[in-house]
Amino acid sequence: MSGFSAEIQGLDAMIKRFNAIGKGAAEQAVRETTKKAQAQAKLLVPAGGSGELRESIHTKFSHSGGIFEGIVYTNKEYAPYVEFGTGPIGQKNKPQLPEGLSISYRQDAWWIHESQIDEEVANRYHFFRIETPAGVFYRCGGQAAQPFMVPAATLAKRIFPQEVEKAVKAWARR
């Protein structure tokens, strides 16, 4: 009976190298995709006033148990109102929502006291203005959605496979 025997030298080193390529490429792809999503969000966010919302768009990375995570976020409380709109006006042109997310819109107008809004902003949106003994009030019927984060997330989902491919090729050349 004939037999065949082979010995592969360096197999352990090769496996370690493949693991390093995979982990390095995964981290690089997540970081690049996250940076590009952040840039897209900053590009799409409405340019109004001080640019405060644009400057509040940040990234955060984490790695735990072989999972790499990149997050694009803003800490501005009013960001969802810009993203999804408000009131009847927002509901009329509601943007495409991420799966599993639903929004209800207030259907009546509301009044904003002058202490809660800059006059320049109220004028830019052509809010109706009324002067009372309690101060100036602006009537708001809502605002149209001005999506910036959802389109950035959609971009990230679309480009991630390409970023993985680029990262694997770059790591394999090292």
BELURDA-V749709 format. One record per residue. N is the residue number from 1. RES is the residue in one letter. SS is DSSP state (a for helix, b for strand, c for the rest). PHI is phi in whole degrees, -180 to 180 (* if undefined). Layout:
N|RES|SS|PHI  N|RES|SS|PHI
This chain:
1|M|c|*  2|S|c|-98  3|G|c|-137  4|F|c|-134  5|S|c|-136  6|A|c|-140  7|E|c|-126  8|I|c|-106  9|Q|c|-90  10|G|c|84  11|L|a|-62  12|D|a|-61  13|A|a|-65  14|M|a|-66  15|I|a|-64  16|K|a|-61  17|R|a|-63  18|F|a|-61  19|N|a|-63  20|A|a|-64  21|I|a|-61  22|G|a|-62  23|K|a|-68  24|G|a|-64  25|A|a|-66  26|A|a|-62  27|E|a|-63  28|Q|a|-62  29|A|a|-65  30|V|a|-65  31|R|a|-63  32|E|a|-65  33|T|a|-63  34|T|a|-64  35|K|a|-62  36|K|a|-69  37|A|a|-65  38|Q|a|-62  39|A|a|-61  40|Q|a|-65  41|A|a|-62  42|K|a|-65  43|L|a|-69  44|L|a|-87  45|V|c|-61  46|P|c|-60  47|A|c|-88  48|G|c|-139  49|G|c|62  50|S|c|-87  51|G|c|79  52|E|a|-60  53|L|a|-66  54|R|a|-59  55|E|a|-71  56|S|c|-90  57|I|b|-87  58|H|b|-124  59|T|b|-123  60|K|b|-144  61|F|b|-120  62|S|b|-147  63|H|b|-142  64|S|b|-152  65|G|c|58  66|G|c|82  67|I|b|-110  68|F|b|-103  69|E|b|-133  70|G|b|-121  71|I|b|-126  72|V|b|-108  73|Y|b|-150  74|T|b|-132  75|N|c|-102  76|K|c|-82  77|E|c|-63  78|Y|c|-88  79|A|a|-55  80|P|a|-62  81|Y|a|-69  82|V|a|-70  83|E|a|-61  84|F|a|-108  85|G|c|81  86|T|b|-142  87|G|a|60  88|P|a|-61  89|I|a|-67  90|G|a|-64  91|Q|a|-68  92|K|a|-63  93|N|c|-125  94|K|c|-58  95|P|c|-74  96|Q|c|-65  97|L|c|-97  98|P|c|-60  99|E|c|-56  100|G|c|88  101|L|c|-106  102|S|c|-130  103|I|c|-131  104|S|c|-111  105|Y|c|-113  106|R|c|-64  107|Q|c|-100  108|D|c|-112  109|A|c|-71  110|W|b|-140  111|W|b|-109  112|I|b|-117  113|H|b|-73  114|E|a|-57  115|S|a|-74  116|Q|a|-108  117|I|c|-152  118|D|c|-72  119|E|a|-58  120|E|a|-60  121|V|a|-66  122|A|a|-60  123|N|a|-68  124|R|a|-61  125|Y|c|-92  126|H|c|57  127|F|c|-68  128|F|b|-66  129|R|b|-119  130|I|b|-137  131|E|b|-100  132|T|b|-133  133|P|c|-59  134|A|c|-87  135|G|b|122  136|V|b|-90  137|F|b|-124  138|Y|b|-118  139|R|b|-90  140|C|b|-122  141|G|c|-105  142|G|c|112  143|Q|b|-139  144|A|c|-69  145|A|c|-67  146|Q|c|-132  147|P|c|-62  148|F|c|-140  149|M|a|-82  150|V|a|-62  151|P|a|-62  152|A|a|-66  153|A|a|-67  154|T|a|-64  155|L|a|-60  156|A|a|-59  157|K|a|-63  158|R|a|-73  159|I|a|-91  160|F|a|-56  161|P|a|-60  162|Q|a|-68  163|E|a|-66  164|V|a|-64  165|E|a|-60  166|K|a|-62  167|A|a|-67  168|V|a|-63  169|K|a|-63  170|A|a|-65  171|W|a|-69  172|A|a|-68  173|R|c|-78  174|R|c|-72
